[in-house]
Amino acid sequence: MEQIIPIPIEEEMRQSYLDYAMSVIVGRALPDVRDGLKPVHRRILYSMHQLNLYPDKPYKKSARIVGECLGKFHPHGDSAVYDALVRMAQDFSMRYPLIDGQGNFGSVDGDSAAAMRYTEARLSKISMELLKDIEKDTVDFRPNFDESLTEPEVLPARFPNLLVNGSAGIAVGMATNIPPHNITEVCNAVKYLVDNENATTEELLQYIKGPDFPTGAEIINPEAILKIYQTGRGSVTLRAKHKVEELKKRTAIVITELPYQVNKASLIKQIAELVKEKKIEGIADIRDESDREGIRVVIELKRDATPEVILNKLYKFTPIQTNFSFNMIALVNGQPKLLNLKSYLSEFIKFRKEVILRRTAYELKKAEARLHILEGLKVALENIDRIITIVKGAESPETAKSILQNEFQLSEEQAKAILDMKLQRLTGLEREKIEEEYEKLKKDIEYYRFIINSEEEQKRLIKEDMDEIIKLYGDERKTEIVSKESQIDIESMIEDEEVVIFLTHKGFVKRVSASAYKTQGRSGTGTKGIKTREDDFVKEIITASSLDYLLIFTNRGKVYWLKAYEIPKSERATRGQSIRGLLQGLSGGENVSKIIPVKDFNQNLDLFFVTAKGYVKRTPLKDFSHPRSTGITAINMEPDDKLIYIGLVSEKDNVILISRKGRAIRFSIQDVRQMGRTARGVRGILLDQNDDSVVAATVIHPDDRYLLIVTEKGYGKRVALSEFPIQRRGGKGVIAAKLNEKTGKIADAITLKDDENIVIVSKKGKVIKLNAGQISIIGRITRGVRVQRLSDDDSVVAVSKVEEEEVEDA
């Protein structure tokens, strides 16, 4: 009768998942530290070894190899086996391919290999070094999946394959990513560590300069390499190799080597898309001229384009500059372990010692067995007449064997060897050969015992192996390691000029040379700087140097950096391009609130922040001096809060905040202490109700005279700033406008010097442009006059100052 044992489901789930995870880790995804292979790769190579597919033998169909591997050792999908076989044959995937393939095995353009029935393969010369001495009991064997055969647990691996060819894999809860290296450098490092067991990582890096990828390219952050090899984690930045060529009509950037695992066809398509979207301007044509000689991607430039600037854009937006992340995890004694450079090489040396000892023990045993036989043969030759008499007179071979053993004190094996001996061994020449073989075996046995007992000899043999590997397979580095000093300073190529940057309400941006605005006379009608749609308008016009930093703040409290010259330049009144295309990591609900140009972060100025919930913050400008391409936090806000205002301030300034329900507070900047980037800030205005919020804020400059207030229903007024007394921050402030259902709540407010030109935009994109002098100057406790007529389902969302020519051109 079956007994039911109750087990808590969480316990069963935990144990089952752990079993599954370890199965994936050990049996599929992670390489062994000793031979650097995952089970599928090891089984493919061993299957090919059993098929005698050696480098000097004819190729065999890949389907035959896959079938052999599936049927005997790897009971998984045929495509998984074939994909692994294909990768081992690709010279752009493996630094030293382990399989010699014939046929279509894919390309750097991402083309897949031909079906396994069309391609052929055999072992490459270097893979023979992984299998060498496998028949000499150098490694353990285990039963295959149905226990009908045995397979090696690991290959003897005469060179450090894990580091030489690298490995990548995703297990359960962990992953590995080890780049390939130059075999000469790695073998030299092994030799050094054999002699210097206490060597530091820095000493080993005298030999191993860094990763060496099959596709070449350049590593441009050598300063990261030491820490990576000390810890086993980190990342190197890879950059494509290029040259600038002068063609018949144009200058061209020619890419000759790509970073590892970059798909060339996808790269070209991506560059074409960026040109189409105007994220990269200055490219006239792009074509692929690659052939059997190597990669050649030609990027033709427009006449006025600077190659270095275009390259900088390509580095930023395309994988011609990319990162390779190290995660040096491998199986050590069946357990996943994070390794640094020294620990890996030490594990390999330990394994090679074990292989040498096992091989020597096997050869010693074999030599001793043969010596034993030769000793018997020597006895037979010395007593040949008596032995012939015994054999002739014996009734059977068994009887002869028994008599020989008893009369000459021979073992069963010696007696059998004498009976099996051919008559030709009785000739003088053959007798000499036996004697020579006997003496040679005695010396060999003595040497084998010396190896087993001498650690120094084991070390010498390891170094001898490394020397032979270097001699047979050593080559020059493909990946260059470029020092920072040799990198091109792109900014030295940029002309330092004054530029005007336009930002529209809809987030379009454009850079124009300021000289375009300085050539007209006093009575000119103005020049349009940027073409906008009917429902868009210029929100900000920023004057800066082309080498200035632009701090780009979003409504979610993040700040991004761009150099002014990275904004696309155009001399024509075009629309520009979306600023989203220039910033990395901008989320869907994030919009640009403000752009502030900065030449020097060491100025004694602060950035002042105001949020919708009435919080204010002052942070030193220098806290924003370390750029990060994906942006950093400028202010911490609650999820339902948003950034309303950002401006540069000094301690002498004062600021005014205006709420949706018509309250305003004016206070000195000195009321707000300096805080760090990640602070939320302090209360600037005490809002009466939960549905009130700050809709506008601004620093009051000495020449500002009025506050222009616009309501949701299109009413507006100018109020003298003198009507707003300076108070302490955190209070309720004073009434800024009398509101009712007819006016709606306050939509926006700005300070004005005098009769400046403004635009008012509604939710439905209706834009009105006018001179502020047309709006009445009245008191705080008034509702204002109608400035924009709107439909019942429309409302004002923003008001902004614009340049005179923008109004005239409209």
C-alpha positions in Angstrom: 0.0 0.0 0.0 1.3 3.4 -1.0 2.1 5.9 1.7 1.3 9.5 1.1 3.8 11.9 2.7 2.4 15.5 3.1 4.9 18.2 2.0 4.2 22.0 2.2 3.8 23.3 -1.3 6.2 26.2 -0.7 8.9 23.7 0.4 8.3 21.6 -2.7 8.3 24.6 -5.0 11.5 26.0 -3.4 13.3 22.6 -3.8 12.1 22.0 -7.3 13.1 25.5 -8.5 16.5 25.2 -6.9 17.0 21.8 -8.6 15.9 23.3 -11.9 18.2 26.4 -11.4 21.2 24.2 -10.7 20.4 22.0 -13.7 20.5 25.1 -16.0 23.6 26.5 -14.3 25.6 23.3 -14.4 24.2 21.5 -17.5 23.5 24.3 -19.9 24.4 27.9 -19.4 27.8 28.3 -17.6 31.2 27.2 -18.9 33.6 25.0 -16.9 36.6 26.9 -15.6 38.9 24.1 -16.8 38.2 23.9 -20.5 36.0 27.0 -20.9 33.2 24.9 -22.6 29.5 24.5 -21.9 28.2 20.9 -22.2 26.8 21.4 -25.7 30.2 22.6 -27.1 32.1 19.9 -25.3 29.8 17.2 -26.7 30.0 18.5 -30.2 33.8 18.5 -30.1 33.9 15.0 -28.6 31.4 13.7 -31.2 33.6 15.1 -33.9 36.6 13.5 -32.3 34.9 10.1 -32.3 34.0 10.6 -36.0 37.7 11.2 -36.6 36.9 14.6 -38.2 40.5 15.9 -37.7 42.0 18.9 -39.5 43.8 16.6 -42.0 40.6 14.5 -42.8 37.8 15.4 -45.2 34.8 17.5 -44.1 31.6 15.8 -43.1 28.0 17.2 -43.3 27.0 19.2 -40.3 23.8 17.2 -40.1 25.9 14.1 -39.5 27.7 15.7 -36.7 24.5 17.1 -35.1 22.9 13.7 -35.4 25.9 12.0 -33.7 25.9 14.5 -30.9 22.1 14.3 -30.4 21.9 10.6 -30.5 24.8 9.9 -28.2 25.3 12.8 -25.8 22.9 15.8 -26.1 19.2 14.9 -26.0 18.0 18.4 -26.9 16.8 20.3 -30.0 18.9 19.9 -33.2 18.8 23.6 -33.8 20.4 24.2 -30.4 23.3 21.9 -31.3 23.6 23.3 -34.8 23.6 26.9 -33.6 26.4 26.1 -31.1 28.4 24.4 -33.9 27.9 27.4 -36.2 29.1 29.8 -33.6 32.3 27.8 -33.0 33.0 28.1 -36.8 32.5 31.8 -37.1 35.7 33.8 -37.2 33.8 37.0 -36.2 32.3 35.3 -33.1 35.3 33.3 -31.8 38.8 34.7 -31.6 40.2 31.2 -32.4 37.4 29.2 -34.0 37.2 25.6 -32.7 35.5 24.2 -35.9 36.7 24.5 -39.5 33.5 25.1 -41.5 32.9 24.8 -45.2 29.9 26.6 -46.6 27.7 29.5 -45.4 28.1 29.9 -41.7 26.6 33.3 -41.4 28.0 36.9 -41.5 28.5 40.1 -39.5 25.4 41.4 -41.2 23.3 39.0 -39.1 22.7 36.5 -42.0 22.0 33.1 -40.5 24.0 30.0 -41.5 22.7 27.7 -44.3 20.8 24.6 -43.2 22.9 21.8 -41.6 22.3 19.6 -44.7 24.3 22.1 -46.8 27.2 22.9 -44.6 30.2 20.7 -43.7 32.7 20.8 -40.8 35.7 19.3 -39.2 37.8 20.1 -36.1 40.1 23.1 -36.4 43.8 22.6 -35.5 43.5 24.5 -32.3 40.6 22.4 -31.1 42.9 19.4 -31.2 44.8 21.0 -28.3 41.6 20.8 -26.3 41.2 17.1 -27.0 44.9 16.2 -26.8 45.6 13.2 -24.5 41.9 12.5 -23.8 42.6 8.8 -24.4 45.3 8.8 -21.6 42.9 8.8 -18.6 43.5 12.6 -18.2 39.9 13.4 -17.4 36.9 11.6 -15.8 34.2 10.1 -17.9 30.5 9.8 -16.9 27.6 7.9 -18.3 25.6 9.6 -21.1 21.9 10.3 -20.8 20.8 6.6 -21.3 24.0 5.1 -19.7 24.8 3.3 -22.9 28.0 5.3 -23.5 30.4 7.5 -21.5 31.3 11.1 -22.2 34.1 13.3 -20.8 33.2 15.6 -17.9 35.8 18.0 -19.2 38.3 18.1 -22.0 42.1 18.1 -21.2 42.4 21.7 -22.6 46.1 22.4 -23.3 45.5 26.2 -23.4 43.2 28.5 -21.3 40.2 28.4 -23.6 37.8 30.2 -21.3 39.9 33.4 -21.5 41.1 32.9 -25.0 37.7 32.4 -26.7 35.5 33.9 -24.0 32.0 32.8 -23.1 28.5 34.2 -22.7 25.4 32.6 -21.1 22.3 33.4 -19.1 21.4 30.9 -16.4 18.8 31.2 -13.6 19.6 34.0 -11.3 23.0 34.6 -12.8 24.8 35.1 -16.1 28.3 35.1 -17.5 30.0 37.3 -20.0 33.7 36.7 -20.6 35.4 38.4 -23.6 38.0 36.7 -25.8 41.7 37.4 -25.4 44.9 37.1 -27.4 46.3 33.6 -27.0 50.0 34.8 -26.9 49.2 37.2 -24.1 47.3 34.7 -22.1 49.9 31.9 -22.4 52.7 34.3 -21.4 50.6 35.3 -18.3 50.2 31.6 -17.5 54.0 31.1 -17.7 54.6 34.1 -15.4 52.1 32.9 -12.9 53.6 29.4 -12.9 56.9 30.9 -11.8 55.4 33.6 -9.5 52.4 32.2 -7.6 52.1 35.4 -5.6 51.9 37.6 -8.6 49.5 40.5 -8.5 46.9 41.3 -11.1 48.9 44.4 -12.1 51.9 42.1 -12.8 49.8 39.8 -15.0 48.5 42.8 -16.9 52.1 43.3 -18.2 51.2 40.4 -20.4 47.4 40.6 -20.9 46.7 44.1 -22.1 43.0 43.6 -22.2 40.3 41.8 -24.3 41.1 41.0 -27.9 38.0 40.7 -30.0 37.8 38.9 -33.3 36.4 42.0 -35.0 39.1 44.3 -33.8 38.0 47.8 -33.0 39.5 49.9 -30.1 39.1 50.0 -26.3 39.0 53.6 -25.3 38.9 53.4 -21.5 42.1 51.6 -20.5 41.8 53.0 -17.0 39.0 50.6 -16.2 40.9 47.4 -17.1 42.9 46.9 -13.9 39.7 47.1 -11.7 37.9 44.7 -14.1 40.5 42.0 -13.8 40.9 42.5 -10.1 37.1 42.0 -9.5 35.9 40.0 -12.5 33.2 42.7 -13.2 33.1 46.0 -15.0 32.9 47.2 -18.6 35.1 48.4 -21.4 34.1 50.9 -24.0 34.6 49.7 -27.6 34.8 52.0 -30.5 34.8 51.2 -34.3 38.1 52.0 -36.2 37.7 54.6 -38.9 39.6 56.8 -41.2 38.7 60.0 -43.0 39.1 59.9 -46.7 38.8 62.7 -49.3 36.7 61.3 -52.2 36.2 63.1 -55.6 33.5 65.4 -54.4 33.2 64.9 -50.7 34.9 64.0 -47.4 33.9 60.6 -46.1 34.2 58.7 -42.8 35.2 55.1 -43.6 34.5 52.5 -40.9 37.0 49.6 -41.2 36.4 47.6 -38.0 33.3 47.2 -35.8 32.9 46.5 -32.1 32.3 42.9 -31.1 28.8 41.5 -31.9 27.7 44.7 -33.7 25.5 43.8 -36.7 26.8 45.7 -39.7 23.5 45.7 -41.7 21.5 46.9 -38.7 24.1 49.6 -38.0 23.8 51.0 -41.5 20.0 50.9 -41.3 20.1 52.7 -37.9 22.4 55.5 -39.2 20.0 55.9 -42.2 17.1 56.2 -39.8 18.9 58.8 -37.7 19.7 60.9 -40.8 16.0 60.6 -41.9 14.8 61.7 -38.4 17.4 64.6 -38.5 19.0 63.4 -35.3 22.3 63.4 -37.2 22.7 66.1 -39.8 25.6 66.5 -42.2 25.5 63.0 -43.8 25.0 62.9 -47.6 25.2 59.2 -48.3 26.0 55.9 -46.7 27.0 52.7 -48.5 28.5 49.3 -47.7 31.6 48.5 -49.7 32.7 45.5 -47.6 34.2 42.5 -49.3 36.4 39.5 -48.6 39.3 41.9 -47.8 37.4 43.3 -44.8 34.7 45.8 -43.6 34.4 49.1 -45.4 31.3 51.3 -44.5 31.5 54.6 -46.3 29.7 57.6 -44.8 29.8 60.5 -47.2 29.5 64.0 -45.6 27.9 67.2 -46.8 30.3 70.0 -47.7 29.9 72.0 -44.5 30.0 69.0 -42.1 32.9 68.4 -39.7 33.9 64.7 -39.6 34.7 64.9 -35.9 31.3 66.3 -35.0 29.5 63.6 -37.1 31.6 60.9 -35.4 30.7 62.2 -32.0 27.0 61.9 -32.9 27.5 58.4 -34.3 29.3 57.4 -31.0 26.4 58.8 -29.1 23.4 57.3 -31.0 24.8 54.2 -32.7 26.6 51.0 -31.6 29.9 52.1 -33.4 30.7 52.9 -29.8 29.3 50.4 -27.3 30.2 48.8 -23.9 31.2 45.2 -23.2 30.3 44.2 -19.7 32.5 41.7 -17.9 30.9 39.1 -15.6 33.5 36.4 -15.2 31.4 33.6 -13.7 32.3 30.0 -14.4 31.9 26.6 -12.8 34.6 25.7 -10.3 34.1 22.1 -9.0 30.6 22.2 -10.3 29.7 25.4 -8.4 29.3 28.8 -10.0 32.0 31.3 -8.9 33.0 34.8 -9.8 36.6 34.8 -10.8 39.2 37.5 -11.3 42.1 37.2 -13.7 44.5 35.6 -11.2 42.0 33.1 -9.8 41.1 31.9 -13.3 44.7 31.4 -14.4 45.4 29.7 -11.1 42.5 27.3 -11.6 43.8 26.5 -15.1 47.3 25.9 -13.9 45.9 23.6 -11.1 43.9 21.7 -13.8 46.9 21.3 -16.1 49.0 19.9 -13.2 46.2 17.4 -12.7 46.1 16.5 -16.4 49.9 16.1 -16.5 49.9 13.9 -13.4 47.1 11.7 -14.7 48.7 11.4 -18.1 52.1 10.6 -16.6 50.5 8.0 -14.3 48.8 6.4 -17.3 52.0 6.4 -19.3 54.0 5.0 -16.3 51.5 2.2 -15.8 51.6 1.4 -19.5 55.4 1.5 -19.6 55.7 -0.7 -16.5 53.3 -3.2 -18.1 55.4 -3.3 -21.3 58.7 -3.5 -19.3 57.2 -6.5 -17.5 56.5 -8.2 -20.9 60.0 -7.4 -22.2 61.5 -8.9 -19.1 59.7 -12.1 -19.9 60.8 -12.0 -23.6 64.4 -11.5 -22.5 64.1 -14.7 -20.3 62.7 -16.5 -23.3 65.5 -15.4 -25.6 68.1 -16.5 -23.1 66.5 -20.0 -22.8 65.0 -20.3 -26.3 65.9 -24.0 -26.8 64.3 -25.1 -23.6 61.2 -23.0 -24.3 60.8 -24.6 -27.7 61.1 -28.0 -26.2 58.4 -27.2 -23.6 56.1 -25.7 -26.2 56.6 -28.7 -28.6 55.9 -31.2 -25.8 52.9 -29.5 -24.3 49.5 -31.0 -24.9 47.8 -27.5 -25.1 48.7 -23.8 -24.9 47.4 -23.7 -21.4 49.7 -26.5 -20.4 52.6 -24.8 -22.0 51.8 -21.6 -20.3 51.6 -23.3 -16.9 54.9 -25.1 -17.4 56.7 -21.8 -18.5 55.3 -20.0 -15.4 56.5 -22.7 -13.0 59.9 -23.3 -14.6 61.0 -19.7 -15.2 59.0 -17.9 -12.5 57.0 -15.9 -15.1 53.7 -14.2 -14.7 50.7 -15.2 -16.7 51.1 -12.1 -19.0 54.8 -12.9 -19.6 54.1 -16.5 -20.4 51.3 -15.5 -22.8 53.6 -13.0 -24.5 56.2 -15.7 -25.0 53.7 -18.1 -26.6 52.4 -15.2 -28.8 55.9 -14.3 -29.9 56.7 -14.7 -33.7 59.6 -16.7 -34.8 61.1 -13.6 -36.5 61.8 -12.2 -33.0 64.5 -14.8 -32.7 66.7 -13.0 -35.3 69.7 -11.1 -34.0 68.3 -7.7 -35.2 65.0 -8.3 -33.4 66.8 -9.4 -30.2 68.7 -6.0 -30.3 65.4 -4.1 -30.8 64.0 -5.8 -27.7 67.1 -4.8 -25.7 66.9 -1.2 -27.0 63.2 -1.0 -26.1 63.9 -2.4 -22.7 66.6 0.2 -21.9 64.5 3.0 -23.3 61.5 2.0 -21.2 63.6 1.9 -18.1 64.7 5.5 -18.7 61.1 6.6 -19.5 59.8 5.0 -16.3 62.4 6.8 -14.3 61.4 10.1 -16.0 57.7 9.5 -15.4 58.4 8.9 -11.7 60.5 12.1 -11.7 57.5 14.1 -13.1 55.1 12.7 -10.5 57.5 13.6 -7.6 58.8 17.0 -9.0 56.6 20.0 -8.9 59.3 22.0 -10.7 59.1 19.5 -13.7 55.3 19.8 -13.8 55.7 23.6 -14.0 58.3 23.2 -16.7 56.0 21.0 -18.8 53.1 23.6 -18.4 55.4 26.4 -19.6 56.7 24.1 -22.5 53.0 23.6 -23.5 52.4 27.4 -23.5 55.5 28.0 -25.6 54.4 25.4 -28.1 50.8 26.9 -28.3 52.3 30.4 -28.9 54.5 29.0 -31.6 51.7 27.2 -33.4 48.8 29.6 -32.9 50.1 32.9 -31.6 49.2 36.1 -33.5 49.1 39.9 -33.2 46.4 41.7 -31.2 43.3 42.7 -33.3 41.8 45.1 -30.7 43.8 48.2 -30.0 43.9 49.7 -26.6 43.9 53.5 -27.0 45.1 55.8 -24.3 43.0 58.8 -23.4 45.7 61.1 -24.6 45.4 59.7 -28.1 41.7 60.3 -28.3 40.6 63.1 -30.5 39.4 66.2 -28.6 36.3 66.9 -30.6 35.7 70.3 -29.0 39.1 71.5 -30.3 37.5 71.1 -33.8 34.4 73.2 -33.0 34.4 76.9 -33.8 33.7 78.9 -30.7 30.9 81.3 -31.8 27.9 82.9 -30.4 24.7 81.0 -31.2 21.0 81.4 -30.8 19.0 78.4 -29.7 15.3 78.2 -30.2 13.0 76.0 -28.1 9.3 75.8 -29.0 6.4 75.0 -26.8 6.0 71.6 -28.5 9.7 70.7 -27.7 11.4 71.5 -31.1 14.9 72.9 -30.9 17.3 74.4 -33.3 20.7 76.3 -33.3 21.4 79.3 -35.5 24.6 81.4 -35.7 24.0 84.7 -33.9 25.8 86.5 -36.8 22.6 85.9 -38.9 20.9 88.5 -36.6 23.6 91.1 -36.7 23.7 92.0 -40.4 20.5 94.0 -40.7 20.0 97.8 -40.2 18.1 99.4 -37.4 14.9 99.7 -39.6 14.9 96.0 -40.7 11.8 94.0 -40.4 13.5 91.1 -38.6 14.4 87.6 -39.6 12.4 84.5 -38.7 14.6 82.1 -36.6 12.5 79.0 -36.7 9.5 77.8 -38.6 6.7 76.5 -36.3 3.3 74.9 -36.8 0.1 76.9 -36.2 -0.4 75.4 -32.8 3.3 75.9 -31.7 5.3 78.9 -30.8 8.8 79.8 -29.6 8.9 79.3 -25.9 12.5 80.3 -25.3 15.3 81.9 -27.2 18.7 81.2 -25.6 21.9 83.0 -26.5 25.1 81.0 -25.8 28.5 80.1 -27.0 28.7 77.0 -29.2 30.9 75.4 -26.5 28.6 76.1 -23.6 26.9 73.4 -21.6 23.1 73.4 -21.8 21.3 72.3 -18.7 18.0 70.9 -19.9 15.5 70.5 -17.1 12.3 68.5 -17.4 8.9 68.7 -15.6 9.8 65.5 -13.7 12.8 67.1 -11.9 15.6 65.6 -14.0 18.4 67.4 -15.7 20.2 66.4 -18.9 23.3 67.8 -20.5 24.1 68.8 -24.1 26.8 70.9 -25.5 25.3 73.8 -27.5 27.1 72.6 -30.7 25.2 69.2 -30.4 21.9 71.0 -31.2 21.6 70.7 -35.0 22.6 73.9 -36.8 20.7 75.4 -39.7 20.8 78.7 -41.5 17.3 78.4 -42.9 14.0 79.0 -41.0 13.1 75.3 -40.6 11.2 73.7 -37.8 14.2 72.2 -36.2 14.0 68.8 -34.5 12.4 67.3 -31.5 14.6 67.7 -28.4 13.6 64.1 -27.4 15.8 62.8 -30.2 18.8 64.4 -28.6 18.3 63.2 -25.0 18.7 59.6 -23.8 16.3 58.2 -21.2 13.5 60.9 -21.6 10.3 59.1 -20.5 6.9 59.4 -22.2 5.4 61.9 -19.7 8.6 64.0 -19.4 8.7 67.4 -21.1 11.4 70.0 -21.3 10.7 72.9 -18.9 13.8 75.0 -19.2 17.2 75.3 -20.9 19.9 77.1 -19.1 23.3 77.8 -20.8 26.3 77.5 -18.5 29.9 78.4 -19.4 31.5 78.0 -16.0 30.1 75.8 -13.2 32.3 77.6 -10.6 30.2 80.8 -10.7 28.9 81.9 -7.4 25.3 81.3 -8.5 22.5 78.9 -7.5 19.7 77.1 -9.4 16.3 77.9 -7.9 13.5 75.4 -8.3 9.7 75.7 -7.8 7.2 72.8 -7.9 3.4 72.8 -8.4 2.9 71.8 -4.7 4.6 75.0 -3.6 8.1 73.6 -2.7 11.2 75.6 -3.4 14.8 74.7 -3.4 18.2 76.4 -4.0 21.1 74.3 -5.1 24.7 75.5 -6.0 25.3 75.5 -9.7 28.6 73.5 -9.2 26.5 70.5 -8.0 25.5 70.1 -11.7 29.0 70.0 -13.1 29.3 66.2 -13.6 27.4 65.3 -16.7 25.7 61.9 -17.3 24.2 61.2 -20.7 21.1 59.6 -19.2 20.4 62.6 -16.9 20.5 63.0 -13.2 18.0 64.0 -10.5 17.8 67.8 -10.1 15.1 67.7 -7.4 13.2 64.9 -5.7 9.4 65.3 -6.1 6.3 63.4 -5.1 4.9 61.4 -8.0 1.9 63.8 -8.4 4.1 66.9 -8.2 5.8 68.6 -11.2 8.5 71.2 -11.8 7.2 74.7 -12.6 10.2 76.9 -12.7 14.0 76.8 -12.8 16.3 79.8 -12.9 19.8 81.0 -12.1 19.8 83.3 -9.0 22.1 85.2 -6.7 21.5 85.9 -3.0 20.4 89.5 -3.8 17.4 88.3 -5.9 13.8 87.8 -4.9 11.2 85.5 -6.4 7.4 85.5 -6.8 5.1 82.4 -6.9 1.6 82.5 -8.2 -1.1 79.8 -7.4 -3.9 78.6 -9.6 -6.5 80.0 -7.1 -5.1 83.5 -7.3 -2.6 83.8 -4.5 0.9 85.2 -4.9 3.9 85.4 -2.6 7.1 87.3 -3.0 10.2 86.6 -0.9 13.9 86.9 -0.8 16.1 84.1 -2.2 18.0 84.3 1.1 15.0 82.8 2.8 15.8 79.5 1.1 19.0 77.8 2.3 21.2 75.9 -0.1 20.4 72.2 -0.4 21.8 69.2 -2.4 20.5 67.8 -5.7 18.4 65.1 -4.2 16.6 67.2 -1.6 12.8 67.9 -2.0 13.1 71.5 -0.8 11.1 73.6 1.7 7.7 75.2 1.5 7.6 78.3 -0.6 3.8 79.0 -0.3 1.1 77.6 1.9 -1.7 76.5 -0.4 -5.2 76.8 1.0 -6.8 73.7 -0.5 -5.8 70.4 -1.9 -6.9 71.5 -5.4 -4.7 74.6 -5.4 -1.2 74.5 -7.0 1.5 76.8 -8.1 1.1 77.5 -11.8 3.9 80.1 -12.3 7.0 81.4 -10.6 9.8 83.7 -11.7 12.8 85.6 -10.4 12.2 89.3 -10.3 15.0 91.2 -12.1 15.8 94.9 -11.2 14.2 96.2 -14.5 11.0 94.1 -14.2 8.0 96.4 -13.7 4.9 94.3 -14.1 3.4 90.8 -13.4 1.3 89.7 -16.4 -1.5 87.2 -15.2 -3.6 85.2 -17.6 -6.6 83.1 -16.6 -7.9 79.8 -18.1 -10.9 81.6 -19.7 -8.7 84.1 -21.6 -8.7 87.0 -19.1 -5.5 88.9 -18.4 -4.1 91.9 -16.7 -0.8 93.6 -15.8 -0.2 94.4 -12.1 2.7 96.6 -10.9 5.2 94.4 -9.0 5.3 97.1 -6.3 1.8 95.8 -5.3 3.4 92.6 -4.1 5.2 93.2 -0.8 8.3 91.1 0.1 7.2 88.6 2.8 8.6 85.5 4.5 8.5 82.3 2.5 6.0 79.6 3.5 3.0 82.0 4.1 -0.3 82.2 2.1 0.9 85.4 0.3 -1.5 88.0 -1.0 -4.4 88.1 -3.5 -3.1 88.3 -7.1 -6.4 88.3 -8.9 -10.1 88.2 -8.3 -11.4 85.0 -9.9 -14.9 83.7 -10.7 -16.5 81.2 -13.1 -16.3 83.7 -15.9 -12.5 84.1 -15.6 -11.6 80.6 -14.5 -8.5 79.9 -12.5 -5.0 81.4 -13.2 -3.3 79.6 -16.1 0.1 81.3 -16.2 2.0 84.4 -15.2 5.3 86.1 -16.3 7.2 89.3 -15.3 7.6 92.1 -17.9 9.9 95.0 -18.2 7.5 97.1 -20.3 5.4 96.7 -23.4 7.0 93.4 -24.5 5.6 91.0 -27.1 3.9 87.9 -25.8 2.1 84.8 -27.1 -0.8 83.1 -25.3 -1.5 79.4 -26.2 -4.6 77.4 -25.5 -5.2 73.7 -24.8 -6.4 73.2 -28.3 -3.4 74.8 -29.8 -4.9 78.2 -30.5 -2.1 80.8 -30.4 -2.5 84.6 -30.1 0.5 86.9 -30.4 0.2 90.5 -29.2 2.0 93.4 -27.5 1.6 93.4 -23.7 1.0 97.2 -23.9 -2.5 96.3 -25.1 -3.3 94.7 -21.8 -4.6 97.0 -19.0 -2.5 97.8 -15.9 -4.9 97.3 -13.0 -4.8 96.3 -9.3 -4.3 93.0 -7.6 -7.9 92.5 -6.5 -9.4 92.7 -10.0 -10.3 90.1 -12.6 -8.7 91.7 -15.7 -9.8 92.1 -19.3 -10.4 89.6 -22.0 -7.2 89.0 -24.0 -8.2 85.8 -25.9 -11.6 84.5 -27.0 -12.0 80.7 -26.6 -14.6 78.1 -27.1 -16.4 76.6 -24.1 -14.2 73.4 -24.2 -10.9 75.3 -24.6 -8.7 77.0 -22.0 -5.4 78.9 -21.8 -2.4 76.8 -20.8 0.7 79.1 -21.1 1.9 82.6 -21.8 5.4 83.4 -23.0 7.6 86.4 -24.1 8.8 86.3 -27.7 11.2 88.3 -29.9 9.7 91.1 -31.9 10.4 89.4 -35.3 8.4 86.4 -34.2 5.3 88.5 -33.7 5.9 90.5 -37.0 6.5 87.3 -39.0 3.3 85.7 -37.7 
